[in-house]
């Protein structure tokens, strides 16, 4: 390579596969072996991806602010785009991703069924300029390559792990799709790709825990109060009196009791309304044409996490019918509610 400062130096790797083993929008993963025999996975960033993302960010921000202005929305969709885009841009910082991976492993070491590859820092470039993320190769298989019983067990472990992230550790993997989950040869669910993570403070974890309990109790009024506490809905509650008459909303105050009744009707009407987080998101999206929803930026990332994860449940007819995310989450929710806030 013409740009190599030491062309005669010993290669960093004893072996490197010419063909990638995985591919995504921001990079490709290659398998290699170090001189000491360790197998490694090298995520190599695609050339030109940084300016392309910057352009996408600018176009999305322009579209969001235009939509907000034209529709007269009370939501700052530009802030949501900005939050998500900033997070995606952080995915290009491989030293940041390495730090995220190590923090994830440390925070979730108490879960015996969860694991992640360790980082190999000596194969990474200088901070701020590294285009390679080096990790230990973790012997594992893709979910599509295992028998249905193993895949089902992996999905259940992944869902429980993400619930723990939401309610116990407050460090949430923002993109747990099937390509970022593996079935380890040791039986554990292996999380990959830590470029985009979300942090939950204690107050938000407590409110999420309260919400889970209220859904299972079908206490829609208390659930609606939680929505206000996390600023997902305004105080006082606002109804769109122009619904069905004009595309531009006109909001006027209404009682929380009125809204709570509508929340209950909508959630119970949704398939999986009391067993899937995603069904609640769908129900609230339906209500957003009639009532003001504030949609703070953290909602976008959490929705992405659990809608993605629950998609795996929907691909299995047994889990789709029998698995209740709220009931699985309840013990962790109670633990959070009954535990004092500590650092």
C-alpha positions as CSV (number, residue, x, y, z in Angstrom):
1,X,0.0,0.0,0.0
2,X,1.5,3.3,-1.1
3,X,0.5,5.1,2.1
4,X,2.0,2.6,4.5
5,X,4.8,4.3,6.6
6,X,6.6,0.9,7.1
7,X,6.0,-1.3,4.1
8,X,8.7,-3.8,5.2
9,X,7.2,-4.2,8.7
10,X,5.8,-7.4,10.0
11,X,2.0,-7.7,9.1
12,X,-0.3,-7.2,12.0
13,X,-2.2,-10.4,11.1
14,X,-1.0,-13.9,10.2
15,X,-4.2,-14.5,8.2
16,X,-7.1,-12.4,6.8
17,X,-10.0,-13.7,4.9
18,X,-10.4,-11.9,1.5
19,X,-14.2,-12.1,1.6
20,X,-16.2,-10.4,4.3
21,X,-18.4,-12.4,6.6
22,X,-21.0,-9.7,7.3
23,X,-22.0,-6.5,5.7
24,X,-24.0,-3.4,6.8
25,X,-24.6,0.1,5.6
26,X,-21.6,1.6,7.4
27,X,-19.0,-1.2,7.1
28,X,-18.1,-4.8,6.5
29,X,-16.7,-7.4,8.9
30,X,-13.7,-9.7,8.1
31,X,-12.3,-12.7,9.9
32,X,-8.6,-12.9,10.7
33,X,-6.0,-14.5,12.9
34,X,-3.2,-12.8,14.9
35,X,0.3,-14.2,15.1
36,X,-0.4,-15.5,18.6
37,X,-3.3,-17.6,17.3
38,X,-6.2,-15.4,18.4
39,X,-9.0,-15.2,15.9
40,X,-10.4,-11.7,15.4
41,X,-13.3,-9.9,13.8
42,X,-12.4,-6.7,12.0
43,X,-15.2,-4.2,11.2
44,X,-13.9,-2.0,8.4
45,X,-15.6,1.4,7.7
46,X,-16.8,2.0,4.2
47,X,-14.9,4.8,2.3
48,X,-16.9,8.0,2.0
49,X,-19.5,7.2,4.5
50,X,-18.9,10.3,6.7
51,X,-19.8,12.9,4.1
52,X,-22.7,10.8,2.9
53,X,-24.2,10.7,6.4
54,X,-23.7,14.4,6.8
55,X,-25.7,15.0,3.7
56,X,-28.5,12.6,4.9
57,X,-28.6,14.4,8.2
58,X,-29.0,17.8,6.5
59,X,-31.8,16.6,4.2
60,X,-33.6,14.8,7.0
61,X,-33.4,17.9,9.3
62,X,-34.7,20.1,6.5
63,X,-37.6,17.7,5.9
64,X,-38.5,17.5,9.6
65,X,-38.5,21.2,10.2
66,X,-40.5,21.8,7.0
67,X,-43.1,19.3,8.1
68,X,-43.3,20.8,11.6
69,X,-43.9,24.3,10.1
70,X,-46.4,23.2,7.4
71,X,-48.4,21.0,9.7
72,X,-48.3,23.4,12.7
73,X,-47.1,20.6,14.9
74,X,-46.2,21.2,18.6
75,X,-43.5,18.6,18.3
76,X,-39.9,19.5,17.5
77,X,-39.3,16.8,14.9
78,X,-36.0,18.5,14.1
79,X,-34.8,17.7,17.6
80,X,-35.7,14.0,17.1
81,X,-33.8,13.9,13.8
82,X,-30.9,15.7,15.4
83,X,-30.8,13.2,18.3
84,X,-30.9,10.1,16.1
85,X,-28.5,11.5,13.5
86,X,-26.0,12.5,16.2
87,X,-26.2,8.9,17.5
88,X,-25.7,7.4,14.1
89,X,-22.7,9.7,13.5
90,X,-21.2,8.4,16.8
91,X,-21.3,4.9,15.2
92,X,-18.5,6.1,12.9
93,X,-16.3,6.6,16.0
94,X,-14.9,3.1,16.5
95,X,-13.1,4.0,19.8
96,X,-16.4,5.2,21.1
97,X,-18.0,1.9,20.1
98,X,-15.2,0.0,21.7
99,X,-15.8,1.9,25.0
100,X,-19.6,1.2,24.6
101,X,-18.9,-2.5,24.2
102,X,-16.7,-2.7,27.3
103,X,-19.3,-0.8,29.3
104,X,-22.1,-3.1,28.1
105,X,-20.1,-6.1,29.1
106,X,-19.3,-4.7,32.5
107,X,-22.8,-3.6,33.3
108,X,-24.4,-6.9,32.2
109,X,-21.8,-9.3,33.5
110,X,-24.3,-10.5,36.2
111,X,-26.5,-11.9,33.4
112,X,-25.2,-15.5,32.8
113,X,-27.0,-15.8,29.5
114,X,-25.7,-12.6,27.9
115,X,-22.3,-12.0,26.3
116,X,-20.4,-9.9,23.8
117,X,-17.0,-10.0,22.1
118,X,-14.0,-8.4,23.8
119,X,-12.1,-5.6,22.1
120,X,-8.6,-6.0,20.6
121,X,-7.2,-2.4,20.9
122,X,-3.8,-3.1,19.5
123,X,-5.3,-3.6,16.0
124,X,-7.2,-0.3,16.0
125,X,-6.0,3.0,14.6
126,X,-5.4,6.2,16.6
127,X,-8.3,7.8,18.4
128,X,-10.4,10.0,16.2
129,X,-9.0,8.4,13.0
130,X,-9.6,4.6,13.4
131,X,-11.5,3.1,10.5
132,X,-11.2,-0.4,12.0
133,X,-12.9,-1.9,15.1
134,X,-11.1,-5.0,16.2
135,X,-12.9,-7.6,18.4
136,X,-12.3,-11.2,19.5
137,X,-14.0,-13.7,17.3
138,X,-16.9,-15.2,19.2
139,X,-17.8,-18.7,18.1
140,X,-21.5,-18.4,17.4
141,X,-24.2,-18.9,14.8
142,X,-26.8,-16.7,13.2
143,X,-30.4,-17.1,14.5
144,X,-31.5,-18.3,11.0
145,X,-28.9,-21.1,11.1
146,X,-30.1,-22.8,14.4
147,X,-33.0,-25.1,15.1
148,X,-36.3,-23.4,16.0
149,X,-36.0,-24.4,19.7
150,X,-32.6,-22.8,20.0
151,X,-33.7,-19.7,18.1
152,X,-36.8,-19.4,20.4
153,X,-34.6,-19.6,23.5
154,X,-32.2,-17.0,22.0
155,X,-35.1,-14.6,21.3
156,X,-36.4,-15.0,24.9
157,X,-33.0,-14.3,26.3
158,X,-32.5,-11.3,24.1
159,X,-35.9,-9.8,25.2
160,X,-35.2,-10.4,28.8
161,X,-31.7,-8.8,28.4
162,X,-33.2,-5.7,26.8
163,X,-35.8,-5.4,29.6
164,X,-32.9,-5.5,32.1
165,X,-31.2,-2.8,30.1
166,X,-34.4,-0.7,30.2
167,X,-35.3,-1.2,33.9
168,X,-32.2,-2.2,35.8
169,X,-28.9,-1.0,34.2
170,X,-30.2,1.9,32.2
171,X,-27.8,1.1,29.3
172,X,-29.9,0.1,26.3
173,X,-28.7,-1.4,23.0
174,X,-30.5,0.7,20.4
175,X,-30.4,-1.7,17.4
176,X,-31.0,-5.4,18.5
177,X,-32.0,-6.7,15.1
178,X,-31.3,-10.3,14.0
179,X,-28.0,-9.3,12.4
180,X,-26.7,-8.0,15.8
181,X,-27.7,-11.0,17.8
182,X,-26.0,-14.4,17.7
183,X,-26.4,-17.8,19.3
184,X,-23.1,-18.5,21.1
185,X,-21.6,-21.9,21.0
186,X,-21.7,-21.6,24.8
187,X,-25.5,-21.2,24.8
188,X,-25.5,-17.5,25.5
189,X,-27.1,-14.7,23.4
190,X,-24.3,-12.6,21.9
191,X,-24.9,-8.9,21.3
192,X,-23.0,-7.2,18.6
193,X,-22.6,-3.6,17.3
194,X,-22.5,-1.1,20.1
195,X,-22.2,2.1,18.0
196,X,-25.7,3.3,19.0
197,X,-26.6,3.1,22.7
198,X,-29.2,4.9,24.8
199,X,-28.9,5.8,28.5
200,X,-31.8,5.9,30.9
201,X,-31.7,7.9,34.1
202,X,-33.2,6.5,37.3
203,X,-36.3,8.6,37.1
204,X,-37.2,7.4,33.6
205,X,-36.5,3.7,34.6
206,X,-38.9,4.1,37.5
207,X,-41.6,5.7,35.3
208,X,-41.2,2.9,32.8
209,X,-41.6,0.4,35.6
210,X,-44.7,2.1,36.8
211,X,-46.1,2.0,33.3
212,X,-45.6,-1.7,33.0
213,X,-47.5,-2.4,36.2
214,X,-50.4,-0.1,35.2
215,X,-50.7,-1.9,31.8
216,X,-51.0,-5.3,33.5
217,X,-53.5,-3.8,36.0
218,X,-55.4,-2.1,33.1
219,X,-55.2,1.1,35.1
220,X,-55.3,3.5,32.1
221,X,-55.6,6.6,34.3
222,X,-52.4,6.0,36.2
223,X,-50.7,5.0,32.9
224,X,-51.8,8.4,31.4
225,X,-50.3,10.1,34.4
226,X,-47.0,8.4,33.7
227,X,-47.2,9.7,30.1
228,X,-47.4,13.2,31.6
229,X,-44.6,12.6,34.1
230,X,-42.2,11.6,31.3
231,X,-43.4,14.5,29.1
232,X,-44.8,12.3,26.4
233,X,-48.1,14.2,26.8
234,X,-48.6,17.7,28.0
235,X,-50.1,19.0,31.2
236,X,-53.0,19.8,30.9
237,X,-53.9,17.2,28.3
238,X,-54.8,18.7,24.9
239,X,-57.4,17.5,22.4
240,X,-57.4,18.3,18.7
241,X,-60.7,19.9,18.1
242,X,-59.9,20.1,14.3
243,X,-59.7,16.3,14.0
244,X,-61.6,15.2,10.9
245,X,-62.1,18.8,9.8
246,X,-58.7,20.2,9.0
247,X,-55.1,18.9,8.5
248,X,-53.8,21.7,10.7
249,X,-54.5,20.8,14.4
250,X,-56.2,23.1,16.9
251,X,-55.6,22.0,20.5
252,X,-57.8,22.8,23.5
253,X,-57.5,21.5,27.1
254,X,-59.4,18.4,28.0
255,X,-59.4,16.2,31.1
256,X,-56.9,13.4,31.7
257,X,-59.8,11.1,32.5
258,X,-61.1,11.5,29.0
259,X,-57.7,10.7,27.5
260,X,-57.3,7.7,29.8
261,X,-60.6,6.2,28.5
262,X,-59.4,6.5,24.9
263,X,-56.0,5.0,25.8
264,X,-57.7,2.0,27.3
265,X,-60.0,1.5,24.3
266,X,-57.2,1.8,21.8
267,X,-54.7,-0.4,23.6
268,X,-57.3,-3.2,24.2
269,X,-58.3,-3.0,20.5
270,X,-54.8,-3.5,19.3
271,X,-53.5,-7.1,18.7
272,X,-51.0,-7.7,21.5
273,X,-52.0,-4.4,23.2
274,X,-51.4,-5.9,26.6
275,X,-48.5,-8.1,25.7
276,X,-46.2,-6.0,23.4
277,X,-44.6,-2.6,23.9
278,X,-44.9,-2.1,20.1
279,X,-48.6,-2.5,20.2
280,X,-48.8,0.4,22.7
281,X,-46.7,2.5,20.3
282,X,-49.2,1.7,17.5
283,X,-52.1,2.6,19.7
284,X,-50.6,5.9,20.8
285,X,-49.7,6.7,17.2
286,X,-53.4,6.3,16.3
287,X,-54.4,8.6,19.2
288,X,-51.9,11.2,18.1
289,X,-54.3,12.6,15.5
290,X,-56.8,13.4,18.3
291,X,-54.6,14.3,21.2
292,X,-51.3,16.1,21.5
293,X,-48.3,13.8,21.9
294,X,-44.9,15.5,22.6
295,X,-42.7,12.6,21.5
296,X,-39.4,13.5,23.3
297,X,-36.2,12.3,21.5
298,X,-35.6,9.4,23.9
299,X,-38.9,7.8,22.8
300,X,-37.6,7.4,19.2
301,X,-34.6,5.3,20.3
302,X,-36.5,3.2,22.8
303,X,-39.2,2.6,20.2
304,X,-36.6,1.5,17.8
305,X,-35.1,-1.0,20.3
306,X,-38.3,-2.7,21.3
307,X,-40.1,-2.6,17.9
308,X,-37.0,-4.2,16.4
309,X,-36.8,-6.8,19.1
310,X,-40.5,-7.6,19.1
311,X,-40.2,-8.2,15.4
312,X,-38.2,-11.4,16.3
313,X,-41.1,-12.5,18.5
314,X,-43.6,-12.0,15.6
315,X,-41.5,-14.3,13.4
316,X,-42.2,-17.2,15.7
317,X,-45.9,-18.3,15.8
318,X,-45.5,-19.8,19.3
319,X,-43.9,-16.7,20.8
320,X,-46.2,-14.4,18.9
321,X,-49.2,-16.2,20.6
322,X,-47.9,-16.9,24.0
323,X,-45.1,-14.5,25.0
324,X,-46.1,-11.5,27.1
325,X,-43.3,-8.9,27.3
326,X,-45.1,-7.0,30.1
327,X,-45.3,-10.2,32.3
328,X,-41.7,-11.0,31.7
329,X,-40.8,-7.4,32.6
330,X,-42.9,-7.3,35.8
331,X,-40.3,-8.8,38.2
332,X,-37.7,-6.3,37.0
333,X,-40.2,-3.4,37.2
334,X,-41.0,-4.3,40.8
335,X,-37.3,-4.6,41.6
336,X,-36.8,-1.1,40.3
337,X,-39.8,0.4,42.1
338,X,-38.9,-1.1,45.4
339,X,-35.2,-0.3,45.2
340,X,-33.7,3.0,46.3
341,X,-32.0,5.2,43.9
342,X,-28.2,4.6,44.0
343,X,-25.3,5.5,41.8
